[in-house]
């Protein structure tokens, strides 16, 4: 289908059929001990709630969370995204549904403007049961030629304080430098890296890293000791990726061998591969270097569908 709409990708599932989704309601906890704790929602009038996602160790960070994260940055920019454009009630409800289904990993960013939305979700979601990943959009600080090293380092410190305030939390689990596109990024990002190191030492941040939108930047991240976590685009067709799938896979395997945690994004090519999502999920789950994945859901049915696909195609053993 050429006019496939991400907001309706569930309805186009040949296996399930359009309109085949039942409304969901809260139920009693049913997850096994190896799954995330907390309530599990079940479709109204049915007993076919999807299995919760597995709990995984996020590389060597010491963070243990669900293999699936709720993403919030579809078509994101200027502190908004498709998720924030849903409005507070719908997005907070989506966060709650994800939590009820066993998702314990939430992927936010300053660039998406999603902190305050998740803050509202934290009124009912226990903070100590979830991992929060967010990202520093360093271009907000202005051109390097107009800002000195001390200024940029202080900006990061202030930004982290603001993030914690926006989320009403005293710590952030993962903080990434957002959207790196230059293989020489460690030279340019040194003030940010130093400030994030300080935050790790204070316990304000548990793990640091980067999201890459360039193959050279990704190759650098794979061998940079400072990096704990890499967020990288991966799917079988190379849609919105940093290079051909085989080439990106080789870099990610190297990164994993170097002790990095690897989180996959663009699993469905930001919706372009939504009608091939089972193939995409099987591809992602087959990679033993992938610790977790983030997907920008917009409807509860999409979460349920992906959880079923994850259960159908279990992750390869690391």
Secondary structure by P-SEA (a helix, b strand, c coil): ccccccccccccccccccccccbbbbbcccccccccccbbbcccccccccccccccccccccbbbbcccccccccccccccccccccaaaaaaaaaaaaaacccbbbbccccccaaaaaaaacccccccbbbbbbbccccccccccccaaaaaaaaaaaaaaaaaaacccccccccccccccccccccaaaaaaaaaaaaaaccccbbbbbbccaaaaaaaaccccccbbbbbbccccccccccaaaaaaaaaaaaaabbbbbbcccccccccccaaaaaaaaaaacccccccccccccaaaaaaaaaaaaacccccc
